[in-house]
């Protein structure tokens, strides 16, 4: 998909997408020749880890401010996980690791050090032949967090080591029983966690995209790494030079979920002169900044969420004439993640508009 607002041709090489686009034919050829083509499908789950004291609060927030419902919880011995789902969407696994955190180093920044176990850690994609995938990726030098594929009654699973560019891990699940995350361990208690009965929550639907903040100098490497590990392809980028920001989108044909990378155009200098994205990374490190939920009746849903106590970084931006409306909440105190609510109107054939991206990026300066 392209966008009329992608000004690639107007920018010098060091600010354009030329390097990524030049790499695409070689990357697609490597997928074909290595046997990776078609092995990885769409997003099945996101894994959010929290501090033990904040795990239930994180679940309560998602039940209160999204369409997700609690399916159950399990415990694998010092590692409890709550499973939340809504129709036609990736599941949300809210975990709390008690020890041996492989993401620890990615979490120690000025505004994250007090929550060293907290981040959206892993994006989990469906895979057709996990043994074949792992064998091929190991031959290409991809590091995984375990020596072997993990076995559960409902699925088989493995995940990569945290990326040096994003701090994220990618997980891969091959189903034995589709959607059966709960078979991973003994049932855990869910007492006191109830879904509020509020009409507006039915308007908040599937996970539309998640956006990772990456450093300007590592933006190309982060996107190419993601494409080498999945079947996603680079789609387009929107440049906002006044805010030193690039928003890049990777998509998989036929899948609703998109992967978004936001970086600076140039590298961090200092807190007084750098743009919102580079300042965010200075304070929080590279990480997923927000999760975007497709939202129907967005005006009344926004007001209802606001009336229920949610605070926002920005009011609704956009219009039916522009093709979409969006907004950002303040970061969650339990997960440090921002919720985005987004609605695209009618036959809008883009993904973002420049005006909305500009206003939303500027709003993150308030964090």
C-alpha positions in Angstrom: 0.0 0.0 0.0 1.3 3.5 -0.8 0.4 6.9 0.4 0.4 10.2 -1.4 1.9 11.7 1.7 5.1 9.7 1.6 7.8 12.2 0.5 10.6 9.8 -0.2 11.5 11.3 -3.5 11.9 14.8 -1.9 14.5 13.7 0.7 18.2 13.1 0.4 19.4 9.5 0.5 20.3 9.5 4.2 16.7 10.6 5.0 14.8 8.4 2.6 13.7 4.8 2.4 16.0 4.0 -0.4 18.1 1.6 1.5 15.2 -0.4 2.8 13.6 -0.5 -0.7 16.9 -1.5 -2.3 17.1 -4.4 0.2 13.6 -5.7 -0.4 14.3 -7.7 -3.5 17.3 -9.4 -1.9 15.3 -10.1 1.3 12.4 -11.6 -0.6 14.8 -13.8 -2.6 16.4 -14.9 0.6 13.0 -15.9 2.0 12.3 -18.0 -1.1 15.7 -19.7 -1.3 16.0 -20.4 2.4 12.5 -21.9 2.6 11.2 -19.2 5.0 8.6 -17.8 2.6 5.1 -18.5 3.9 6.1 -20.1 7.2 5.1 -17.1 9.4 1.6 -15.8 9.5 -0.2 -13.1 11.4 0.0 -11.9 15.0 -1.6 -14.3 17.5 -0.7 -12.6 20.9 1.3 -10.0 22.7 3.1 -10.7 25.9 3.2 -7.9 28.4 5.3 -8.4 31.6 4.7 -6.4 34.7 6.0 -6.1 38.2 4.3 -8.7 40.5 2.6 -6.0 42.5 1.0 -4.4 39.4 0.0 -7.5 37.4 -3.7 -7.5 38.5 -3.9 -3.7 38.1 -2.7 -4.1 34.5 -5.4 -6.7 33.8 -8.0 -4.5 35.4 -7.0 -1.5 33.2 -7.3 -3.6 30.0 -10.7 -4.9 31.1 -11.9 -1.4 32.0 -10.6 0.5 28.9 -10.6 -2.0 26.0 -12.9 -4.7 24.6 -10.7 -7.5 26.0 -12.3 -10.1 28.3 -10.5 -12.4 30.7 -10.4 -16.0 29.6 -8.4 -17.4 32.5 -4.9 -17.6 34.0 -2.2 -20.1 34.5 1.0 -20.5 36.6 4.2 -22.2 35.4 6.0 -22.0 38.7 7.0 -18.5 39.6 5.6 -17.1 36.3 1.9 -16.4 36.3 0.0 -15.3 33.2 -3.5 -13.9 32.6 -5.1 -14.5 29.1 -7.3 -11.8 27.7 -9.1 -12.0 24.3 -11.6 -10.3 22.1 -13.0 -11.3 18.7 -10.7 -11.4 15.6 -7.8 -10.0 17.5 -4.4 -11.0 18.9 -4.7 -12.3 22.5 -3.1 -10.4 25.4 -1.0 -12.4 27.8 -0.2 -10.4 31.0 2.6 -12.1 32.8 4.7 -11.5 35.8 8.2 -13.0 35.9 9.7 -13.5 39.3 13.3 -14.0 38.3 15.9 -14.3 35.5 14.5 -11.5 33.3 16.3 -11.5 29.9 14.8 -8.0 29.1 16.3 -6.4 32.3 19.0 -4.4 30.4 16.5 -3.0 28.0 14.4 -1.6 30.9 17.0 0.4 32.8 16.4 4.0 31.7 15.7 7.3 33.6 11.9 6.8 33.6 11.8 3.0 33.6 14.3 2.0 36.3 11.6 1.9 38.9 9.7 -0.8 36.9 12.6 -2.9 35.6 10.4 -5.9 34.7 7.8 -3.9 32.9 7.3 -3.8 29.1 5.5 -5.3 26.2 8.1 -7.9 25.7 7.0 -10.3 22.9 4.9 -10.2 19.7 3.8 -13.8 18.9 3.1 -14.8 15.3 1.6 -18.0 14.0 3.9 -20.4 12.3 3.2 -23.5 10.1 6.3 -25.6 10.7 8.2 -24.4 13.8 11.0 -27.0 13.6 11.8 -26.0 10.0 11.6 -22.4 10.9 14.0 -22.7 13.9 16.4 -24.8 11.9 16.6 -22.3 9.1 16.9 -19.2 11.4 19.6 -20.9 13.5 21.6 -21.5 10.3 21.3 -17.8 9.6 22.5 -16.9 13.1 19.3 -15.9 14.8 19.5 -16.4 18.6 16.6 -17.9 20.5 15.9 -17.7 24.2 15.7 -21.5 24.6 17.7 -24.4 23.1 14.6 -26.2 22.0 11.0 -25.6 21.1 8.7 -25.4 24.2 5.9 -28.0 24.3 2.4 -27.4 25.7 -0.7 -29.4 25.2 -2.3 -26.7 23.1 0.8 -25.5 21.2 4.5 -25.5 20.5 6.4 -22.2 21.0 9.8 -20.5 20.8 10.9 -16.9 20.9 14.0 -14.9 19.8 16.4 -13.2 22.1 15.5 -9.5 22.7 16.5 -7.4 19.7 19.4 -5.1 20.0 17.5 -2.5 18.0 14.0 -2.7 19.6 14.3 -4.5 22.9 11.4 -6.7 21.7 11.3 -10.4 21.2 9.4 -12.2 18.5 7.5 -15.4 19.5 6.3 -18.1 17.1 3.4 -20.5 18.0 2.4 -23.6 16.1 -1.1 -24.6 17.3 -2.2 -28.0 18.4 -5.5 -26.5 19.6 -5.9 -23.0 18.2 -6.0 -20.3 20.8 -5.3 -22.6 23.7 -2.8 -20.7 25.8 -4.3 -21.8 29.1 -2.9 -25.4 28.7 0.6 -24.1 29.4 0.3 -24.6 33.2 -2.0 -25.2 36.2 -4.9 -22.9 36.5 -4.3 -19.7 38.5 -6.8 -17.6 40.5 -8.7 -14.8 38.8 -10.9 -13.8 41.7 -11.9 -10.2 41.8 -11.2 -9.5 38.1 -14.5 -8.8 36.4 -15.2 -7.2 33.1 -17.2 -4.0 33.6 -20.7 -4.1 32.0 -20.4 -0.9 29.9 -21.9 -0.6 26.4 -19.1 1.5 25.1 -16.5 -1.2 25.6 -18.2 -3.3 22.9 -17.1 -0.6 20.4 -13.4 -1.3 21.1 -12.3 -4.1 18.9 -9.2 -5.8 17.5 -5.5 -4.7 18.0 -4.9 -2.6 14.9 -1.1 -2.0 15.3 1.6 -1.6 17.9 4.3 1.1 17.5 7.9 0.6 18.6 10.2 3.5 19.2 13.7 2.9 17.7 16.8 5.1 17.4 17.3 7.1 14.2 20.6 5.4 13.4 19.0 1.9 13.9 15.7 2.4 12.1 16.6 0.6 8.9 18.3 -2.3 10.8 15.2 -2.7 13.1 12.8 -2.9 10.1 14.9 -5.3 8.1 15.4 -7.5 11.2 11.6 -7.7 11.6 11.1 -8.6 8.0 13.8 -11.3 8.1 12.0 -12.9 11.0 8.5 -12.7 9.6 6.7 -12.5 6.2 5.9 -8.8 6.7 7.0 -6.2 4.1 7.8 -2.6 4.3 4.9 -0.5 3.2 5.5 3.2 3.6 6.8 5.9 5.9 5.6 9.4 6.9 8.3 12.0 7.6 7.6 14.9 10.0 10.7 17.0 9.7 9.6 19.6 12.1 9.5 17.0 14.9 12.5 15.0 13.6 10.3 12.0 13.2 9.7 9.1 10.8 6.7 6.7 11.2 7.3 3.5 9.2 4.7 0.8 8.6 5.3 -2.9 7.8 2.3 -5.1 6.7 1.4 -8.6 5.8 -1.0 -9.1 3.0 -4.5 -10.2 4.2 -3.7 -9.4 7.9 -5.3 -6.7 9.9 -2.4 -6.2 12.3 0.4 -3.8 11.2 3.8 -3.3 12.7 4.8 0.4 13.2 8.3 1.7 13.9 8.8 5.3 14.9 12.3 6.9 14.9 14.0 10.2 14.6 15.3 11.4 11.3 18.5 12.3 13.0 20.0 11.0 16.2 19.4 12.2 19.8 21.4 15.4 20.7 19.9 16.6 24.0 16.6 17.0 25.8 16.2 20.6 24.8 16.7 20.3 21.0 15.8 16.7 20.1 12.3 15.6 18.9 9.7 13.8 20.9 10.7 10.3 19.7 14.4 10.6 20.4 13.6 12.1 23.8 11.2 9.2 24.6 14.0 6.7 23.8 16.5 8.7 26.0 14.0 8.4 28.9 12.4 5.0 28.3 14.7 3.1 26.0 13.6 1.4 22.8 10.3 -0.3 23.4 6.7 -0.5 22.2 5.2 2.9 22.9 1.5 2.2 22.2 -1.1 -0.4 21.3 -3.8 0.8 18.9 -7.4 -0.6 19.1 -9.9 -0.3 16.3 -12.8 1.6 17.7 -16.4 2.0 16.4 -18.4 5.1 17.4 -15.2 6.7 18.4 -16.5 10.1 19.5 -19.0 8.6 22.1 -16.5 5.9 23.1 -13.8 8.5 23.7 -16.1 10.5 25.9 -17.3 7.5 27.8 -13.7 6.4 28.5 -12.9 9.9 29.6 -15.9 10.0 31.9 -14.7 6.7 33.4 -11.5 8.3 34.5 -9.0 7.8 31.7 -6.7 10.8 30.9 -5.4 11.5 27.5 -2.3 13.0 26.0 -4.4 14.6 23.2 -8.0 15.0 22.2 -9.4 13.2 19.2 -7.6 14.3 16.1 -8.7 13.8 12.5 -12.2 13.8 10.8 -14.4 11.8 8.5 -13.3 14.0 5.7 -9.6 13.2 6.4 -10.5 9.5 6.7 -9.7 8.7 10.3 -9.8 9.8 13.9 -7.3 8.8 16.6 -6.2 9.6 20.2 -3.6 8.7 22.7 -4.2 8.0 26.4 -1.6 8.8 29.1 0.8 5.9 29.8 -0.5 3.2 32.1 1.1 3.2 35.5 1.1 -0.6 35.5 2.5 -1.3 32.0 3.9 2.1 30.8 2.0 1.5 27.6 -0.2 4.1 25.9 -3.6 3.0 24.4 -4.5 4.4 21.0 -8.1 4.4 19.8 -8.4 4.6 16.1 -11.3 4.6 13.5 -11.0 4.7 9.7 -14.0 6.0 7.8 -15.6 4.6 4.7 -13.3 3.8 1.8 -10.2 5.4 3.4 -7.3 3.6 1.7 -4.4 4.9 3.7 -3.1 3.8 7.1 -2.3 7.2 8.6 -2.5 10.8 7.6 0.4 13.2 8.0 -1.6 15.7 10.0 -2.7 13.0 12.6 0.9 11.6 12.8 2.3 15.0 13.4 -0.2 15.9 16.2 0.1 12.5 17.9 3.9 12.5 17.8 3.9 16.0 19.3 1.6 14.8 22.1 4.1 12.2 23.2 6.3 15.1 24.4 3.8 15.3 27.3 4.9 12.0 28.7 
